[in-house]
Amino acid sequence: MASEPGDNNDHWVNQAVVSFPSAAKASSFVETTAGKWKNCAGKTVTVTNKSKTYRWTFAQVVGSPPRITMLETQEGAEGWECQRAMSVANNVIVDINSCGYHITDQGGALVDKIHKETKY
């Protein structure tokens, strides 16, 4: 996880890189995840963190496996949103959650860059 110091961040990124036993298992995971994300599209969830309550609305899934993204928008937060991005190459999955004001494709760009720099 990376962000500016303190609790009020202008940017926030969480990343995970996972190696599966096979390319088929990694691809299957992203396929399953795409279906789960599609079920969340258009829905709003309520989250409580540090005694504060936030409402997040999920947009439609963009793309299809091997690379998917989804925008999550926080209500009443003046454009604060997150882009979740997931991609598979060979047996490696990269999963990014990139947050900031008026996100475009920062999560997707990070997924692409990590895959480009990874030796398989």
C-alpha positions as a printed NumPy array, in Angstrom:
array([[  0.   ,   0.   ,   0.   ],
       [  1.263,   3.467,  -0.842],
       [ -0.162,   6.913,  -0.097],
       [  0.769,  10.301,   1.236],
       [  1.357,  10.404,   5.021],
       [ -1.659,  10.873,   7.283],
       [ -5.35 ,  10.093,   6.941],
       [ -6.349,  12.577,   4.207],
       [ -4.686,  11.254,   1.078],
       [ -4.921,  12.623,  -2.458],
       [ -3.697,   9.262,  -3.79 ],
       [ -3.845,   5.721,  -2.475],
       [ -2.687,   2.494,  -4.146],
       [ -2.812,  -1.102,  -2.973],
       [ -1.237,  -3.817,  -5.099],
       [ -0.92 ,  -7.574,  -5.055],
       [  1.016,  -9.863,  -7.363],
       [  0.15 , -13.551,  -7.071],
       [  1.779, -16.545,  -8.731],
       [ -0.514, -19.517,  -9.399],
       [  0.656, -23.123,  -9.939],
       [ -0.374, -22.899, -13.609],
       [ -1.473, -20.412, -16.258],
       [ -4.825, -22.223, -16.496],
       [ -5.533, -21.729, -12.776],
       [ -4.561, -18.06 , -12.941],
       [ -6.796, -17.486, -15.987],
       [ -9.67 , -19.313, -14.314],
       [ -9.347, -17.065, -11.262],
       [ -9.637, -13.907, -13.385],
       [-12.629, -15.381, -15.287],
       [-14.398, -16.126, -11.986],
       [-13.532, -12.686, -10.619],
       [-14.937, -10.983, -13.733],
       [-18.273, -12.701, -13.12 ],
       [-18.318, -11.637,  -9.477],
       [-17.475,  -8.041, -10.356],
       [-20.26 ,  -7.973, -12.973],
       [-22.722,  -8.974, -10.237],
       [-21.641,  -5.882,  -8.248],
       [-22.081,  -3.412, -11.129],
       [-24.63 ,  -0.708, -10.364],
       [-24.837,  -1.64 ,  -6.687],
       [-24.001,   0.523,  -3.685],
       [-22.372,  -0.73 ,  -0.491],
       [-21.964,   0.934,   2.894],
       [-18.587,   0.678,   4.626],
       [-17.677,   1.759,   8.164],
       [-14.033,   2.593,   8.849],
       [-12.707,   4.327,  11.983],
       [-16.291,   5.125,  13.095],
       [-17.075,   6.863,   9.781],
       [-19.607,   5.533,   7.291],
       [-19.044,   5.704,   3.526],
       [-21.208,   4.691,   0.56 ],
       [-19.551,   3.34 ,  -2.584],
       [-21.208,   2.683,  -5.947],
       [-19.734,   0.197,  -8.429],
       [-19.698,   0.962, -12.168],
       [-19.787,  -1.58 , -14.984],
       [-16.841,  -3.88 , -15.599],
       [-14.615,  -2.628, -18.407],
       [-12.779,  -5.149, -20.556],
       [-12.8  ,  -8.897, -20.332],
       [-10.248, -11.45 , -19.179],
       [ -7.306, -11.403, -19.26 ],
       [ -7.672,  -7.704, -18.169],
       [-10.642,  -6.248, -16.3  ],
       [-11.257,  -2.969, -14.483],
       [-14.079,  -1.495, -12.423],
       [-14.579,   2.029, -11.094],
       [-15.862,   2.521,  -7.54 ],
       [-17.178,   5.998,  -6.647],
       [-17.568,   7.281,  -3.091],
       [-20.771,   9.269,  -2.596],
       [-20.413,  12.888,  -1.486],
       [-16.618,  12.822,  -1.758],
       [-16.09 ,  15.437,  -4.486],
       [-14.834,  12.969,  -7.096],
       [-12.925,  10.542,  -4.85 ],
       [-13.002,   7.171,  -6.557],
       [-11.015,   4.003,  -6.972],
       [-10.261,   1.85 ,  -9.968],
       [ -9.819,  -1.842,  -9.338],
       [ -7.785,  -3.5  , -12.075],
       [ -6.843,  -7.141, -12.499],
       [ -4.869,  -8.837, -15.217],
       [ -3.284, -12.217, -15.827],
       [ -0.189, -13.098, -17.836],
       [  1.1  , -16.649, -17.837],
       [  0.535, -17.84 , -14.249],
       [  0.772, -14.394, -12.59 ],
       [ -2.133, -12.165, -11.57 ],
       [ -1.673,  -8.478, -10.803],
       [ -4.453,  -6.869,  -8.724],
       [ -4.434,  -3.089,  -8.186],
       [ -6.756,  -0.755,  -6.311],
       [ -5.846,   2.831,  -7.254],
       [ -7.715,   5.709,  -5.598],
       [ -7.707,   9.458,  -6.09 ],
       [ -9.792,  12.367,  -7.301],
       [-11.266,  11.832, -10.762],
       [ -9.503,   8.558, -11.559],
       [ -9.212,   7.654, -15.242],
       [ -7.214,   4.465, -15.872],
       [ -4.453,   4.667, -13.258],
       [ -5.146,   1.159, -11.929],
       [ -5.115,  -0.31 , -15.417],
       [ -1.888,   1.502, -16.264],
       [ -0.203,   0.091, -13.148],
       [ -1.349,  -3.456, -13.973],
       [  0.077,  -3.103, -17.481],
       [  3.374,  -1.662, -16.229],
       [  3.881,  -4.414, -13.636],
       [  3.219,  -7.148, -16.205],
       [  5.595,  -5.452, -18.668],
       [  8.372,  -5.352, -16.063],
       [  7.822,  -8.917, -14.772],
       [  9.967, -11.751, -16.109],
       [  7.963, -14.948, -16.604]])
